[in-house]
């Protein structure tokens, strides 16, 4: 278990600085948590619209940064990727861990799901090992109440040794308390005494001398107990980090201590894997113990309703038909609903074009300028807006509604077996569905797939499903060529045609995935673990805002940015 | 020696107690992160429409596992 030097940790550290976080004047607060805990809702509720998203340097992981004020202090909140653990198995976990460990935020908020606290405590305990400055946010407290799950927050706070705040971020409940505790912890007004998981005798005996010799070397930059644990686990990243921080003589000394520790560990554990197992198990069992002491289930059948819904939505008989029906319904609403507003928009925008024309003539604008600007740029942009805006404004909220309800993971569950046969990842079903909304969003979503090979397949094949922006063309074509001959049921036939086209797109996706995974992207399917979160009451208001602002307007602006110069080029080509 | 079966073979609606994981490396870590350590109770909830994956109740969460992963988890039915 000697120390090997090969890393670029200083470079990595620099990257984090470049992310623009460490040079802000505010107090830096990291937001960690499992996926599906409403972490982004907490983030949005804390920061409001004062936020922006960006990519972690060199990583395909997006992170959001926002700010808020409390007690006259400015806080910069970093939304870390949602992870189950901090033992780095995926890019997300690596990003989250490195940030907490190396960027040293003044406070780390761990968002947990009140309805599934035990599993979430696993991450909390791991964060407590790295840093003292932690606030635990028990979110979705309303859902827990509805399911008659009682959580003793005071007891939990006592056991964890850090502040615990119950919140319902969607309704802004408990957020002031959360801000107050963030303020208290980050300013040092509240001293925490975080609970540290104790491991078995052998491990404790082995890490003690390592910890002691690391203490003077790390000088509190990284928690020495945590670093010692990572060293005996054989965590290369931490080994490299420690290695870089040490002079040759110190390295030799540390290596001697590590060899000693190895001898102790050998008496019980055959290899580093077994040590890792023991550490992971100890944390899981501790989480179980804390959960047992603090959570009371008044109704042990609290998941019954979810189960009953799943019985129908994922059943052998109805699962697939309901899914197809739902998707068709969305397409039908989009197609039939978009017609009229599209027409109105077109009328309105072309009325403006007429006005512009009159204006141009009365000012004697040269013919070529008028043509290029009004007939070229304006007309194309007007068409793009009137064709794209209405379907998107209908489709995105509906799609976000399904997302918010928790239906999309069920789609992945239903369809996984096809993707498995195509040697692709089940979560590709999700990214594919996102692709229907927007291929760009679908491709960005591919980051939820851990294996690089499968992620690449999902990314490449995302284009085969027609995104919402392409629907208008599909609808127009199917109305003209197929539905046109059925005067009475035009919309209905158009819907069927589009649905068939979509089924065909899905089949193409699967076939190409399979071909790719058998030729240039050969490999075995990686692990598939898909969480099916409880169904949640969707928040209509937030859905509208999020889908209209984040998706519709965002995509429309990009479309216009492409359409405007394209319109100019087309006009030039046809008129010169 | 206790009689164990793979989690994949656990009948739907039945409970099983995790005895060991035969998975290695990353898969093993992933499974342990989900809380699948020794003596954890797992309930087989439902099969997906085509039989695979199967959804399990694990420590309060519903997690779907493919047969490849589930067969690497040995449980004692109870």
Interface residues (C-beta under 8 A of the other chain):
Chain A: X84 X85 X87 X89 X115 X116 X117 X118 X119 X122 X273 X276 X277 X280 X281 X284 X285 X287 X288 X303 X306 X307 X310 X311 X314 X315 X316 X319 X320 X412 X413 X414 X416 X417 X418 X420 X426 X525 X526 X527 X528 X529 X530 X531 X532 X533 X534
Chain B: X24 X25 X26 X27 X28 X29 X30 X31 X32 X33 X34 X35 X37 X38 X40 X45 X46 X47 X48 X49 X50 X51 X52 X53 X55 X57 X58 X59 X60 X61 X62 X63 X64 X65 X66 X68 X69
